[in-house]
Each structure stands twice: as structure tokens, then as C-alpha cells.
Amino acid sequence: MPRSAETGKGKPYLVGMSRAELAHWLEMLGESPQAAWLRARQLFHWLYARGASTPAAMTSLPKDLRRVIEENADVARPGIVAEQTAADGTRKWLLRLRDGKEVETVFIPEDDRAALCVSTQVGCSLSCKFCHTGTMRLARNLTAGEILAQILVVRDVLGDWPSPREGRRLTNVVIMGMGEPLLNYREVAAAFRIVIDGEGIGISRRRITLSTSGVVPRIEPWGRELGTGLAISLHAVRDDLRDELVPINRKWPIAELLDACRRYPVRRPVTFEYVMLRGVNDSDADARELVRLLRGLAAKVNLIPFNSWPGAPFRCSTPERIRSFASIVEAAGYPSPVRSPRGRDILAACGQLKTALARPVPTAVPPADAAVREPSPAPLSV
């Protein structure tokens, strides 16, 4: 059975399936192998390049096949539970999945580009101290289809179909919403093979960035297989402090993380995300140590003013302190832009995402779906 057909209950969800998986599913319904491959290519085009959300819209498919798809599969979008628009134009959607779980996705428009921040898990297991999502429990990993569906929903809202090569409103994707993507490697990789496919969603690798808190064994395989930009949620320059702020550091400390970044097989600077916490990680000494750690590595540093949330235990560094920190990093040759907070007024900024899943969850799925298809690293535990 195709991987995506095994997830959830009821009809299999075709969104998230590759051409080969769609062909296999069609063969299971009685199509010959030759016909199944032809129809799978057409179905792939309708799902990802044309954005069809009903079989009836797939007009190049025979009517009988459209009826079979209607009876035996699901291609519908997640429901939009809530939509909010910030004063700066940032938009956030709360999406309800087929099993009732909910995730948030955020659209950030700018003058010359527009990025979508997608989630990869319902909740998060990493408990980063400055992150609102980290106060939630992990409910489960998202499937490839649920990850892709976030992009499809937003393109529906934006009227961004059929998939154009020029003039797109959605131009970039950042994999840094709810959850740690490299603890859901298999499904995230399956989704983004379709995102970068020229006959699928068709967004260039250069316009996609994966952000990780430091799942070291998965960093190099992601670069080999997907080849996207890489962002590291660093946030501290000493292991003792990072152990507290980003607890995954206790398993893979800073030195191991930076070694993995040096081996990343994509010839683009690695972005280091660094949230500015007043009196915690924002001293000139911290800035100088950051410079030392990055020596010899092609990198840039995004300084993120801390985005508060209800009950947050930190305060944002002062503007003067942030400027002093940035000047030290920039003087060493590392671009160090201060990220302009986007969507703070609707809790859509970096580190603010959280859904109603903060309520007690009856059962929890183990945090790591770590299987990688080629090659297949050993399972992880965190």
C-alpha cells in the first residue's frame, strides 16, 4: 500500500503521494500498469500544479475515473478554523486536519517576495524555553499530505493557481513552523520532493529553507537529498546555557552541531537564528564567542528580537544591546541582520505559534519518525 494511503482513517488521502504511489494506488483499483502510470502523471499534475481540490475539477481524466477517485479517495483541503491578519500584512491560519488535530501556518508578504512558514508536527517535543510551541505536548507527526496541504490551502486563498512560473504570490517556503522537521524526516522529505518537482508545486530549492534545532544525524542527509537552504536555531554560544534554552543540545552539543553544518553539502551560507534574550545571551562576550564558533564557516546570523507570549519567562534585549551585538558579529564579516518582528499582534511571529492542542491530549505519538528512504539512518531518540 502506498505510504500516504496508510495514514489516518477512512479513504486514503492522495495529497502527499508521489507519481509512483499514485500509480500503485490506481493499480490496486484495477488499472493496468501502463494506464496507471499515465493517469498517475495526470493526477499528479492536477493535485500539485493545478491545485484541484475535487475529482470533478480534473477534466482531462475520464469521467469514470473521476467517479472512482471520488468514491475511493480524499483530495480535500484541511478546514480553515480561523484566519487572522496582522497590521503588517502577515496572515495566520489555523487548520483542522482529518482527525481533528490542528496546526498553524503563517504567510509573510514582503515587497519582492512572500514566504510561507509551514508546520511539520502537531505540537513539539523539544521544549525550547523561549518558544510558545515548546509549551505544548507533541500530539503526532504530520503526514506528507498534511504538510503539502498547508501550501495548497494558502495558494487557494491567494488565488495562486494554476502553478505559474512567474508572478507567483507565494515565492518561498520556510520549514520552521510548529515542530522539529528533522524528527519527522520521512514525511517532510516526501512532501518537499513534490514541492521542488518542476511538474509538481515547482518551487526552487534555493527558495526553501529548513530550520532545525540541531538533529545532527539528519542534517547532512537532508542536504544530499533535498539540497535546500539550512537554518540552525542556535540561540546560545555555551553548552551549559544552550542545554537550558534548547534541551536537544544535551544530546548533540554545539561542537557536533557546527561540525554537521561544515559538512552540509549545499554551497550556500548556513543561517544561524539567534533570539535576543535580555541579560541571558546578549552580551558582547556572547557575540565574540559566536564569532569564534563560526570561524571558517560560510554563515550569516539572523538576530531575532524575542517575541513575547502569555507567561513567557524572558524579556527582549534592548535595541542598544542588539545593535552592539550585531556590530561585533558584522565586524567579523558575518552578515547580522536584525529580523523585523512580523505578526506579533496575532501571535504569528517567530516562537509564538501555539494551538488549542495545548489542552491535554489523550495519547501521544513517539517524537521521532526518523526513517529516511535512501539511505536509512538508525532511529533517533531525544
N, C-alpha and C positions, 0 to 999 in steps of 0.2 A: 504494500500500500504506500502511496506517496507520503512523504514526511508530513506535509501540511494537512493531509486528509486524516491524520491520526490525532490532531489536536482538537480539543473541545468536544461537545456533544452534538448530536444531530447531524445534519448534512455537512459534508466536507466543505471547507472554505477555500475557494480556488485562488483568492488573492494570496500571494506568497509562494505559489507553485512556479517552478521553472518550466521551460518547454518540455523537458523530458518527463517531469512529474505530471504535467497536464496530459501528455501523450499516453502515459501509463494509465492514468485515470480513465481516459477515453477508451482505451483498450479493454479495461475492466467493464465498461458499459457495452462492449460488443463491437467497437470499431476495429477494422483491420489495422495492423501495424502501419502500413503505408498511409491510409486515410487518417489514422490517429495523429501521425506526425504533422501532416498538412493542417489538420484542424487545430492542433495544438499551437502551431505558429500563428494562425489567425486569432485564436482565443487569447494568446499572449499579447498580441498587438492590441486587441480590444480592451483588455484589462489595464495595460500599463501605458500604452501610447495614446489611446483614445479616451481612456477613463470611463469605460462603460460600467454602469452600476446595476444594470439589469440585462438578462439574456436577450430580451426583446430589442435592445439597442444594438445588438451585434448583427447588423443587417447583412453582412457578407456570409454569415453562416446559414446553412439550410434551416428552414423553419422547423423541421422535425428535430434537428439537433438542438436548436434553441429551446424547444419544449423539453427535451431530455435534460438539458442543463438546468432549466427551471425546476424540474421535478427532483433532481438528484444532487444539486449543489447549491451553495450560497455564494453570492458575489457582492452582497450588500455592504454598505459602509457602516461603521460604528455610529451609534446615535450621538448627536451633539446635545449634551445635557445642559451646558452653559457656555456662553461666549462673552468675553469681556474685551473692551478696547481701552487702552491706556491713553493718557493725554498726549503721549509722544507717538501714538500710532501703533504701538505694539499690541498684538492681539493674542488672546489666550483662549483655548478651547478645552473644555472638559468632555472627554469622550467616554461613552459607555460601551464596553465590549460585550460579546455574545453571552458570556457567563455572568454579566452584571458588574464585573470589576470596572474600575475607572482609571484613566490616565489623563495627564495634561500634556498639551503640545503648544508651542509658542512660536508665533510668526513675528519677525523683527525686520520691518522695512527700513531701508536707507535710500539715499539719493541714487546710488548707482548699483545697488544690489538689494536682495531681500533673502534672509535666511530663515529656515525653519529648524527649531530645536526639537528633536524627537526623543521620545522616551523608549526605553528598552526593557523595563521591568515595571511591575505594579508594586510600588514601594521600593525599598532599597535595604540591603543587609549591612552596609558599610558603616553607618552611624557616624559620619563625619560631623564634628561638633558644631560647625558653623552653618550647616546645611539643614534647611527645613525638611527636605525629603528624608534626610537621615534620621528624623524623629519618628518616621513611620516604620512599621514592620514590613518585611518583604512578604507579599502575598504569592506572587509567582513571576516567572519569566514571561515576556510577551513572545508570541509566535512571529515568524517572518511576516505573515499576513497582517498581523496587528501592528507591526512596525511600519510596513508599507502603507497600511490604511490611513495612518496619520498624514502621510504625504498626499494621498488621494483625496481625503476629506478637504484638506486646505486648498488643493488645486480646484476642487469643486467650488468652494466658497469664492475663490479668486477669479473663477471663470478662465482657468489656465489650460483648457483643453481645446482641441487636441494638442498633444505634446509638441510645442513649437521648438525650433532650434534657435530662433531669435525672438527677442521681445518677451521672454518669459517674465512673469511677475515673481515667481519663486525661482531663485537662481542658485542658492546654496543650501546645504543641509549640514547641521552640526549635530553629532550624536552625543548629546550631553544634557538630555532631559532627565526624567526620573530613572534611577537605576544605574548600575555599573555595566556598560555594554560588554566588556570582555569576560564577565561572568555569565553571559548568555551568548557565547561566541557563535555557536552553530546557527541560531536563528538570525542574529544580527548579520552575519556573513551572508546567509542565504538571501536576506532582504536586500542587502546592498550590492550583491551581484546583479540583481534586477534593476536597482537604481542606476548603476553605471552602464548597463547594457544599452547600446545605441538603438536597439529595436524595442527597448522597454521604456523606462522613465527617462533615461538618457541624460543624466546629469554627470558631468565630468568628475573623475577622481579628484581633480585639482580644486573642485568646488565643494568637497566633502571633507569634514574634519571629525575624527573620532577622539573623544576625550575620555581618558581613563584615570582613575585614582592610583593606578600602579599595579595592575595584574601582570607582573613581569613576564611570565612564560607565554603570554598571549600577544605581546607587543610585536615581536619580530614576525610571527606567523601572519598577523593581520597585515603588516606591511608587504609581505611577499604575496599574499593572496589578493588583497583589496587595493593596496597602494594609495590610500588616502592620506590627507594631512593628519598629523598627530598632535594632540594637546595633552599635557600632563597636569593634573591637579596637584600641584606641589605644596604650596601654602606654608611651608616651613623649611628651614635650612639645617636644622639639627634633628637627629633621630628622636631624642627624648621628647621634643615638642611635637614633632610630626606623629609620633606614636599616639599622642593625645588628640590631636586635631583630625588626623586621618588614620584610624586604627589599623588599616591594612598595611601600614608601614611596619608594623611589628612582624609581619611575615616577609615582606620584601622591602628592606630599608633603602634609604636614599641612594647609597652607593650602587646597589644592584639595579635600582630603577634607572639611574643615569647611564649605567653600562648598557642596559637594554635600549635606551634612546640612542646611544652612539652606534649601536648595531642596526638601527631601524633602516631598512633598505630603500628608503624613498629620499631622493635628493632634494629635500626641502627643509627649511629650518623647523625644528620642533618648537611648538609654542608651550610655554610654561605659564599656567594660570596660578596667580598668587593673590589670595584675598587679603586685604589690608585690615588687620585687627589691632585696634588701639592698645598699645602697651604690651602686645603679645608677640608679634612677629615683624614689627615695622621699624626697628631701629636701624641706624646707619651701619652698625656692626652686622646686622642681618643682611643688609644689602651687599656689603663687602664679601660676606661668606657666600652669598648667592653667586656673585661674580666668580669667586674661586671655584665653586662647584661646576659652573658652566664652561670653564676654560677648555678651549679646544672643540667645543660643540657648537654647530650652527644652530642658533636659537634666537627666539625673541621672548619677551616676558610681558604678559598681559597683567597689569595691576588692576585688581578688582576692588573698588570701594565696597566694604561689607554692606550687604543688603539685609536690613533687619527684618525680623518676623516675630510674631507674638511669642514672648517667652525667651527670646534669643539671649544667650549669656554674654554676648560680645557687643562692643561698640565699634563704629568705623573709625579708622585713623583720621586725624585732622588733614585738611588739604595741604598744609605746610609740611607735615610729616611725609605725606605721599609724594609731594614734589621733591623733597630731599632724597627719599629712597630711589625715586626714578632717576634723578640726576646722577647718582652713583652708578647705577646699572647702565645707563646710557653712555656715560663717560668711558666705560669699559668696552663699548662697541656693540652692546646688545640693545636693539630697539625695545623701548619700555613704555608703550602707550598706556594711559590710564583709561580703562574702559568706562565709557559713559553709561551709567545705570539706565536700563530700558525697562519700562513696565513695572516700576516699583509700586505704583499706586494700585495695581491689580495683582500684586504678589506674583509677577511673571518674570522678575529679574533672576539673575544667577543665584542659585541656592535657595530660592523661595518656593519652588513647586511643592505642593502637597495637596492630596485629595481627601475625600471623605473616608478613604481607606485607613486613615489614622484611627478610626474606630476599630475595636477588636475584630480580628479576622479569625473565623472558625478553624481554618487549617492553614499551614504554611508549607510552601514547596521548598526543598533544599535550595540554597542560594546559587549553586553553580550548575548550569548546563554547559559543561566545558568541552563537549565533543567537537572536534574540528575534523572536517571531512578529509582533507589532504594537506598535510599529514594530520594524524590524530594524536595530539598530546595526551599525556596521562591526566586523569581527573584532578581537579584542584579542590582544596578545602581552604576556607578562610576563617 
